[in-house]
Amino acid sequence: MQVLIRVATVEDLDTLIKIRTSVVQNHLSVEQMADLGITPQVLTDALRAAPCAWVAEVDGQAAAFSMVDLETGEVFAMFVLPSHENLGLGRRLMAVAEAALFVHHERVYLVTDGRDEVRANGFYQRLGWLRAGRVEGDDVRYEKSRAH
């Protein structure tokens, strides 16, 4: 298995959406994403503005991606195709995302579904993220500080 982590470009937009809508936990359809303001145009603008997303390719096929908001210091997205879970792709993508954010921020954050059955919570905690509190509904905020 050959893994390549690379910067995402506008040409990856359809791939990012495909990966995002393929996940089982925290699933959103294209329509649900649009309702939250996450449209192809918004994503295109972000990708054009700065390197803010990365794709993990496995044997030449896109299998996961992460995306950050450099201005706010948020890990905005971290998704892996169900067929490629447990290969370490998420861990590698989070390392790249965190490094990009820590250039600009002392403390970074992410928001995810905080229900116990959502595996992302354990994943983030194993990577050193600390639960900072509830946001709204079942969502929780995690924070991580730059190591000195």
N, C-alpha and C positions, 0 to 999 in steps of 0.2 A: 504494500500500500504506500503510494507516494502522496504526501500532503504538501500543498502549496498554500500559503497565506498571502494574499495580494490585496492591494487597494481596489475597492469597487469603483466602477465608472458608470456613467449614464447608460452605457450599453448593457450593464448588468441589471437594469431596473426590473425587467420582466422576471429574471431569475430571483431577485430579492423578494418580489411579490409572491412568486411560486413557493419559495421556501417558507415565507411567513404564513401563507395560507394553508400549508401542508401539516403544520404541527397539530398535535392532538390536545395537549394542555395549553391553555391560554390561546385557543384558536380564535381567529377573527377572519371573516370573509372580506373580500375586497369592498363590499358595501359597508360593512361595519367599520373597516379602516377609514373609509371616506367620511363616515359619520363622526369620527374622532378627529377629522382634519388631516388624516394621513392619505394624501392623494398622490398619484403618479407625478403631478406637477410639483408638489411640495418636496417629494423625494428627489426629483430631478434637480430642483434648485439647490437643495442641500448638497448633493453630490458634485454639482458644478462649483459651489462656493469654496469648498475646502476638502481635503482628504478626511472624510468622516465615517467611512464604512469600509469593511474588509470582508473578503470572501475566502472561505476555506474550500479549496478544490481537492478532491480525492481522485487520484488517477485521472486528472483532467476534467472531472465533472464537479460543478459547484454543488456543495453539500451543506453549507452553513454560512451564516454571516453575522457580523456585529455592526452596530451603527451608534455613533455618539453625537451629542449636541455639544460642540466645543465651547459655545458661548455660555451655556448654563452649567456645564460639567456633568451632564447626565449620560449614562449608558442607556441609549434610547431603544436599542433592539439587540437581541442575542437569540438566534434561532438556528436549529439544526434539523435537517430532514430526519423524520423518524427512522428511516432506513440506515442512517449514519450516526445514530446516538451511541454513546459509550466508546467513542474512538479518540477522545481527547480534543476534539475540534473546538468545543466550547471553551475549554480551559485555554487553549492557544489563542483563540479570538479575544477572550477577555483580557489576556495579558497585553495584546496589542491595543485594545480599546482603552484600558487603564493607562498605559504608557502615554497615549496621545492626550488623554485628559489631564494627566498629572503634569504635563508641560505647562498648562495654563491654570490649574487649580490645585490648591492644597488638599481639598476634600471634594470627593465626587460622590454621585448618588445614582440610584436606579429605583424604579418603582415596578413592583410585580404583584401578582396575586398571592396573598399571604395565607391562603388556606393550607392546612397541614398536608393535604394529599398532593399539593403542587410540588413536584420534584425540584423546581428551580430554587426554592428556598434553601434546601440542603446544599445544592451546588454553590450558591453564592456564599453561604456560611463557610463551606470548606475552603473557599478562596479568600477568606478573611474579611468579608463584608459583614457589617454589624447592622442588625435591625434597629432603625431609628424611630419607628412608630407607624401608626396607621395613617393612610392618606384619605381614602374614601371607600366606602363599601368594604370589600375584602382586600383591597390593595394595601400594601405596606411599602415603606421607604427603607432602603438599605443605604448605608454610607460607608465609605472607605477613605482613610487618610493616607497621604503620601508618606512612604517610609523615608526617614532621614538618614 
